[in-house]
Amino acid sequence: MRFAIDKNRMLPHQCQFWELDTYIKLLVGGYGSGKTYIGALRTIWLSYVNRPHPVLYVSPTYPQARRTIVFTLEQMLSRARIPYSYHKTHHEFYIPGWQGLIWIASGEIPDSLKGPNVSAAGMDEPFIQKKETFDTVLSRIREGGALCREFFMTGTPEQLNWGYDVAMNDEGKYDLEMVVGTTESNVHLPQQFIEQLHNAYDENQRAAYMNGMFVNLMKGRVYRYFDRTKHQESRTIPKDVEIFAGIDFNVDYMTAELFVELDGRTHFFDEIQQADSDTYQLADRLHEKYPGITVYPDASGKGRRSSAKNTDHTILKDKGFKVVSRKQNPAVKDRVNAVNRRIREDRCTFENCPKLIRDMERVVWKNGEIDKTSDPSLSHPSDAAGYAIEYMHPVRIEKPYEEQPNAWRV
């Protein structure tokens, strides 16, 4: 079976990326700019030219790999009617027509990537992965029989971390070139998707998430749109309105933030915080004031036990609360984006919750993460509120499958 590439069907930045002749190839682009497609195509092509030696593709997590690279590879191979098999346990594609082998891996634990040599490797969203993952993958590309040894990366920039240093390559440490692609340059995307992005993000976020620009989104105040003169507001709460609570489990600062949804706005009106406490005590206090309400707790409370006998969620359910949560907590940036969007659009107000207001003003980023060490009393109220807001008002971009014409033929 022969394999050929038709560059005329690529987007301009995809073609430019494809033609890079450096050892490390980097495509930085906005959401929907065709990064996954060209990464999948490159992976298939490398499995062909380097057959039968394996090609490694590393995603931030296995769940993300299933939604992105695995899905795209399966779609591309099926559309081309190329027989293949995918071993879900071993995360391995095998293409019998040319004995192609593709290994899918997660970058969560860099040490897990150590092992047999590979002929080439790709790394998806490197800017949210660890530098150690990058170094480990780079060290594995040493298969002597490969015709095309290379390391390519595709991702959206989100902070000025190690990935920015590698991309800029100021010291000339790497044989690397970078190509930038924008969301709007992908002519295969529906206009509705582009409008979703414009409406969901602020100017700085659009620079990163749509234009592929390196912007430090993880610096300064976390909740940068909050202004107490604008968002601190007293409201009359009707007796029949449903009351909700976001909950953060922490032995030192058990926290519940109470709110209602009024006239399209989220209004926080009370809070409960107990030091040196447990979930039983928090549930008792919450039950005294607001029995049987719906609560949105930290999803890790399904298994983690800050109390001795039962899970945190079970304790709340046994006390009569309706517990609503995701299977696992969303990424911190997704939770923060949901809260910031709500505040930015003037759809979030606060009263009688001084600890939450203090968080809104004082919680900051530190080394790309929410600073939870400089002042341990901070972040628990805003985390509690964030679990609820992200569930009820997520910043969810429904990305369409990119029906890009196949830039290859068999």
C-alpha positions as CSV (number, residue, x, y, z in Angstrom):
1,M,0.0,0.0,0.0
2,R,1.3,3.4,-1.0
3,F,0.7,6.7,0.8
4,A,0.8,10.2,-0.7
5,I,0.2,13.7,0.7
6,D,-1.8,16.3,-1.2
7,K,-0.7,19.7,0.2
8,N,-3.2,21.6,-1.9
9,R,-5.9,20.4,0.5
10,M,-4.2,21.8,3.6
11,L,-4.9,25.1,5.2
12,P,-1.9,27.5,4.6
13,H,-0.6,27.2,8.1
14,Q,-1.0,23.5,8.0
15,C,1.1,23.3,4.8
16,Q,3.7,25.6,6.3
17,F,3.9,23.4,9.4
18,W,4.2,20.3,7.2
19,E,7.1,21.7,5.2
20,L,9.3,22.6,8.2
21,D,12.6,20.8,8.0
22,T,13.6,21.1,11.6
23,Y,13.8,18.2,14.0
24,I,11.2,19.8,16.3
25,K,8.1,21.2,14.5
26,L,5.7,23.4,16.5
27,L,2.2,24.5,15.4
28,V,0.6,27.0,17.8
29,G,-2.9,27.9,17.0
30,G,-6.3,28.9,18.2
31,Y,-9.2,26.5,19.0
32,G,-10.5,24.9,15.8
33,S,-7.5,25.9,13.7
34,G,-6.9,22.4,12.5
35,K,-4.2,21.4,14.9
36,T,-5.7,18.0,15.7
37,Y,-6.3,17.2,12.1
38,I,-2.8,17.9,10.9
39,G,-1.3,16.2,14.0
40,A,-3.3,13.1,13.2
41,L,-2.3,13.2,9.5
42,R,1.4,13.6,10.5
43,T,1.1,10.7,12.8
44,I,-0.4,8.4,10.2
45,W,2.3,9.5,7.6
46,L,5.1,8.9,10.1
47,S,3.7,5.4,10.8
48,Y,4.0,4.8,7.1
49,V,7.5,6.1,6.3
50,N,8.9,4.7,9.5
51,R,7.2,1.3,9.3
52,P,7.3,-1.0,11.2
53,H,8.8,1.1,14.0
54,P,6.3,2.7,16.4
55,V,5.2,6.4,16.5
56,L,4.3,7.9,19.9
57,Y,1.6,10.5,20.4
58,V,1.2,12.0,23.8
59,S,-1.9,13.8,25.0
60,P,-2.3,15.5,28.4
61,T,-4.6,12.7,29.6
62,Y,-6.1,9.5,28.2
63,P,-9.7,10.9,28.4
64,Q,-8.5,13.9,26.3
65,A,-6.8,11.5,23.9
66,R,-10.0,9.6,23.4
67,R,-11.9,12.8,22.5
68,T,-9.2,14.2,20.2
69,I,-6.5,12.2,18.6
70,V,-8.1,8.7,18.9
71,F,-11.4,10.0,17.6
72,T,-9.7,11.8,14.7
73,L,-7.4,8.9,13.7
74,E,-10.4,6.6,13.7
75,Q,-12.4,9.0,11.6
76,M,-9.6,9.6,9.1
77,L,-8.7,6.0,8.6
78,S,-12.4,4.9,8.3
79,R,-13.2,7.6,5.8
80,A,-10.2,6.4,3.7
81,R,-11.4,2.8,4.1
82,I,-8.0,1.8,5.5
83,P,-8.3,-1.3,7.7
84,Y,-6.9,-0.7,11.2
85,S,-7.3,-2.0,14.7
86,Y,-7.2,-0.1,18.0
87,H,-6.4,-1.9,21.2
88,K,-8.1,0.1,23.9
89,T,-6.2,-1.4,26.8
90,H,-2.8,-0.9,25.2
91,H,-3.8,2.4,23.5
92,E,-2.3,1.1,20.2
93,F,-3.3,1.6,16.6
94,Y,-2.1,-1.1,14.1
95,I,-2.5,-0.5,10.3
96,P,-1.9,-3.9,8.6
97,G,-1.7,-2.4,5.1
98,W,1.8,-1.1,5.8
99,Q,2.5,-2.5,9.3
100,G,2.0,0.9,10.8
101,L,2.1,1.2,14.6
102,I,0.9,4.2,16.7
103,W,1.1,4.3,20.4
104,I,-1.2,6.7,22.3
105,A,0.1,7.9,25.7
106,S,-0.8,10.2,28.5
107,G,1.7,12.9,29.7
108,E,0.3,12.9,33.3
109,I,3.1,10.8,34.7
110,P,6.3,11.4,32.7
111,D,8.0,8.3,34.1
112,S,5.4,6.1,32.5
113,L,6.7,7.3,29.1
114,K,10.1,5.7,29.6
115,G,10.6,2.5,27.8
116,P,11.2,1.2,24.2
117,N,12.5,3.5,21.6
118,V,10.2,5.2,19.0
119,S,10.8,6.4,15.5
120,A,9.0,9.8,16.0
121,A,6.6,11.5,18.4
122,G,3.9,14.0,18.6
123,M,2.8,16.0,21.6
124,D,-0.7,17.5,21.9
125,E,-1.2,20.7,24.0
126,P,2.3,20.8,25.3
127,F,1.7,24.1,27.1
128,I,-0.5,22.5,29.7
129,Q,1.8,19.5,30.2
130,K,5.0,19.2,32.3
131,K,8.5,20.1,31.1
132,E,9.5,16.7,32.3
133,T,7.1,15.1,29.8
134,F,8.6,17.1,27.0
135,D,12.1,16.0,28.0
136,T,11.1,12.4,28.4
137,V,9.4,12.2,25.0
138,L,12.4,13.9,23.3
139,S,14.7,11.3,24.8
140,R,12.7,8.4,23.4
141,I,13.0,9.3,19.7
142,R,16.1,7.2,19.0
143,E,15.0,4.3,16.8
144,G,17.9,3.6,14.5
145,G,15.9,2.1,11.7
146,A,13.6,5.1,11.2
147,L,13.7,7.1,8.0
148,C,12.2,10.2,9.5
149,R,13.0,10.9,13.1
150,E,11.2,14.0,14.4
151,F,9.3,15.5,17.3
152,F,6.2,17.6,16.5
153,M,3.9,19.5,18.8
154,T,0.5,21.2,18.4
155,G,-1.2,23.3,20.9
156,T,-2.9,26.5,22.1
157,P,-0.7,28.8,24.3
158,E,-2.2,29.5,27.7
159,Q,0.7,30.8,29.9
160,L,4.3,31.9,29.6
161,N,5.8,28.7,31.1
162,W,8.5,26.3,29.9
163,G,6.6,25.8,26.6
164,Y,7.0,29.5,25.8
165,D,10.7,29.3,26.4
166,V,11.0,26.3,24.1
167,A,8.9,28.0,21.4
168,M,10.9,31.2,21.5
169,N,14.1,29.2,21.6
170,D,16.1,32.4,22.4
171,E,19.3,30.5,23.2
172,G,19.1,28.3,20.2
173,K,19.0,25.2,22.3
174,Y,16.7,23.3,19.9
175,D,16.5,22.6,16.2
176,L,13.0,24.1,16.1
177,E,10.7,26.2,14.0
178,M,7.2,27.4,14.9
179,V,4.1,28.2,12.8
180,V,1.1,30.1,14.1
181,G,-2.5,29.4,12.9
182,T,-5.7,31.3,13.8
183,T,-9.2,30.0,14.3
184,E,-10.7,32.2,11.6
185,S,-8.2,31.0,9.1
186,N,-9.9,27.5,9.1
187,V,-12.4,28.0,6.3
188,H,-14.0,24.6,7.2
189,L,-15.4,25.9,10.5
190,P,-19.0,27.2,10.7
191,Q,-19.4,30.8,11.5
192,Q,-21.5,29.9,14.6
193,F,-18.5,28.3,16.2
194,I,-16.3,31.4,15.7
195,E,-19.1,33.5,17.2
196,Q,-19.3,31.2,20.2
197,L,-15.6,31.9,20.9
198,H,-16.0,35.6,20.5
199,N,-18.9,35.7,23.0
200,A,-17.3,33.3,25.5
201,Y,-13.9,34.9,26.0
202,D,-12.4,38.3,26.7
203,E,-9.9,40.1,24.6
204,N,-6.8,38.5,26.2
205,Q,-8.4,35.0,26.0
206,R,-9.3,35.5,22.3
207,A,-5.7,36.4,21.7
208,A,-4.6,33.0,23.0
209,Y,-7.6,30.8,22.2
210,M,-8.4,32.2,18.7
211,N,-5.2,33.8,17.4
212,G,-2.6,31.5,18.9
213,M,-0.7,34.3,20.6
214,F,1.3,33.7,23.8
215,V,-0.5,35.6,26.5
216,N,0.0,35.2,30.2
217,L,-3.5,34.3,31.4
218,M,-2.2,32.9,34.7
219,K,-0.9,36.1,36.2
220,G,-2.3,38.6,38.7
221,R,-5.8,38.3,40.2
222,V,-7.7,35.2,39.4
223,Y,-11.1,36.9,39.4
224,R,-9.9,40.1,37.7
225,Y,-13.4,41.4,36.7
226,F,-14.8,41.6,40.3
227,D,-15.4,45.1,41.5
228,R,-17.1,45.4,44.9
229,T,-18.6,48.8,44.0
230,K,-20.2,47.2,41.0
231,H,-21.0,43.6,42.1
232,Q,-21.8,43.9,45.8
233,E,-25.5,44.4,45.8
234,S,-28.4,43.8,48.2
235,R,-31.4,42.0,46.7
236,T,-34.8,40.9,48.1
237,I,-35.0,37.1,47.8
238,P,-38.5,35.8,47.3
239,K,-39.6,33.2,49.8
240,D,-40.5,30.6,47.2
241,V,-37.2,30.8,45.2
242,E,-35.0,27.8,45.1
243,I,-31.7,28.0,47.1
244,F,-28.5,26.4,46.1
245,A,-25.0,26.0,47.6
246,G,-21.5,25.4,46.3
247,I,-19.3,23.4,48.7
248,D,-15.6,23.0,49.2
249,F,-14.3,20.2,51.5
250,N,-11.3,21.2,53.6
251,V,-10.8,20.2,57.2
252,D,-9.4,23.6,58.1
253,Y,-12.0,25.6,56.2
254,M,-15.2,23.7,55.4
255,T,-17.1,26.1,53.2
256,A,-20.6,26.5,51.7
257,E,-21.6,29.4,49.6
258,L,-25.3,30.0,49.3
259,F,-26.9,31.5,46.2
260,V,-30.1,31.9,44.2
261,E,-30.8,32.4,40.5
262,L,-32.8,35.6,40.0
263,D,-33.6,37.4,36.7
264,G,-30.8,35.6,34.9
265,R,-28.2,36.5,37.5
266,T,-26.4,34.4,40.2
267,H,-26.8,36.1,43.6
268,F,-24.6,34.9,46.5
269,F,-26.3,36.0,49.8
270,D,-24.9,33.9,52.6
271,E,-22.0,31.6,53.5
272,I,-21.0,29.0,56.1
273,Q,-17.4,28.4,56.9
274,Q,-16.2,26.2,59.8
275,A,-12.6,25.9,60.9
276,D,-11.1,22.6,62.1
277,S,-14.3,20.9,61.1
278,D,-15.7,17.9,59.1
279,T,-18.5,17.3,56.7
280,Y,-20.8,16.1,59.4
281,Q,-20.6,19.4,61.2
282,L,-21.0,21.4,57.9
283,A,-24.0,19.3,56.9
284,D,-25.6,19.8,60.3
285,R,-25.2,23.6,60.1
286,L,-26.4,23.8,56.6
287,H,-29.4,21.6,57.5
288,E,-30.3,24.0,60.3
289,K,-30.5,27.0,58.0
290,Y,-31.4,25.5,54.6
291,P,-32.7,21.9,54.8
292,G,-33.1,19.8,51.7
293,I,-31.5,22.3,49.2
294,T,-29.5,21.3,46.1
295,V,-25.8,21.4,46.6
296,Y,-22.9,21.5,44.1
297,P,-19.8,20.1,46.0
298,D,-16.2,19.4,45.1
299,A,-16.5,16.3,42.9
300,S,-13.6,14.6,44.6
301,G,-15.8,14.3,47.7
302,K,-17.3,11.2,46.0
303,G,-14.3,9.3,47.1
304,R,-12.0,11.4,49.3
305,R,-12.9,11.3,53.0
306,S,-12.4,14.2,55.2
307,S,-14.7,12.4,57.6
308,A,-14.1,9.1,59.1
309,K,-16.7,6.7,57.9
310,N,-18.5,7.9,54.8
311,T,-17.7,9.9,51.7
312,D,-18.5,13.6,51.8
313,H,-21.2,13.2,49.2
314,T,-22.9,10.4,51.1
315,I,-22.9,12.5,54.3
316,L,-24.7,15.3,52.5
317,K,-27.2,12.9,50.9
318,D,-28.0,11.2,54.2
319,K,-28.8,14.6,55.6
320,G,-31.4,15.2,52.9
321,F,-29.5,17.3,50.4
322,K,-29.7,16.8,46.7
323,V,-26.1,16.4,45.6
324,V,-25.2,17.4,42.0
325,S,-21.6,17.1,40.7
326,R,-19.6,16.0,37.7
327,K,-17.8,12.7,37.7
328,Q,-14.6,14.6,38.2
329,N,-13.8,18.2,38.8
330,P,-13.4,20.4,35.7
331,A,-10.0,21.9,34.9
332,V,-9.2,24.9,37.1
333,K,-9.1,27.2,34.1
334,D,-12.6,26.0,33.0
335,R,-14.0,26.7,36.5
336,V,-12.3,30.1,36.7
337,N,-13.4,31.0,33.1
338,A,-17.0,30.2,34.1
339,V,-16.9,32.5,37.1
340,N,-15.1,35.3,35.3
341,R,-17.5,35.2,32.4
342,R,-20.4,35.4,34.8
343,I,-18.9,38.4,36.6
344,R,-17.7,40.1,33.4
345,E,-21.2,39.9,32.0
346,D,-22.7,41.4,35.2
347,R,-24.6,38.3,35.9
348,C,-23.1,37.6,39.4
349,T,-23.8,39.7,42.6
350,F,-22.7,39.3,46.2
351,E,-24.0,40.3,49.7
352,N,-23.5,39.0,53.2
353,C,-20.6,36.8,52.1
354,P,-17.5,38.6,53.2
355,K,-15.2,35.7,52.8
356,L,-16.2,35.1,49.2
357,I,-15.8,38.8,48.4
358,R,-12.4,38.7,50.0
359,D,-11.5,35.8,47.7
360,M,-12.7,37.7,44.7
361,E,-10.3,40.5,45.5
362,R,-7.3,38.6,46.8
363,V,-6.9,35.2,45.2
364,V,-4.0,35.3,42.8
365,W,-2.1,33.1,40.4
366,K,1.2,31.6,41.4
367,N,3.4,29.6,39.0
368,G,0.4,29.0,36.7
369,E,-1.8,27.7,39.6
370,I,-4.2,29.3,42.1
371,D,-2.1,30.4,45.1
372,K,-3.3,28.3,48.0
373,T,-0.2,28.6,50.2
374,S,0.6,32.3,50.7
375,D,-2.6,32.6,52.7
376,P,-4.2,29.2,53.4
377,S,-7.5,30.9,54.4
378,L,-8.1,32.1,50.8
379,S,-9.5,30.2,47.8
380,H,-12.0,27.9,49.6
381,P,-15.0,30.2,49.2
382,S,-14.3,30.9,45.6
383,D,-13.7,27.2,44.9
384,A,-17.0,26.4,46.5
385,A,-18.8,29.0,44.4
386,G,-16.9,28.0,41.3
387,Y,-18.0,24.3,41.5
388,A,-21.6,25.5,41.3
389,I,-21.2,28.2,38.7
390,E,-19.2,25.9,36.4
391,Y,-21.8,23.2,36.6
392,M,-24.8,25.5,36.0
393,H,-23.2,28.1,33.6
394,P,-20.2,26.4,32.0
395,V,-18.2,28.0,29.2
396,R,-18.8,25.2,26.8
397,I,-17.7,25.5,23.2
398,E,-19.3,22.8,21.1
399,K,-16.5,22.3,18.6
400,P,-17.7,20.8,15.3
401,Y,-15.9,17.9,13.7
402,E,-13.6,19.4,11.1
403,E,-14.8,18.1,7.8
404,Q,-11.5,19.0,6.1
405,P,-10.9,17.2,2.8
406,N,-8.4,14.5,3.2
407,A,-5.0,15.9,2.3
408,W,-3.7,12.4,1.5
409,R,-4.4,9.5,-0.7
410,V,-3.6,5.8,-0.6
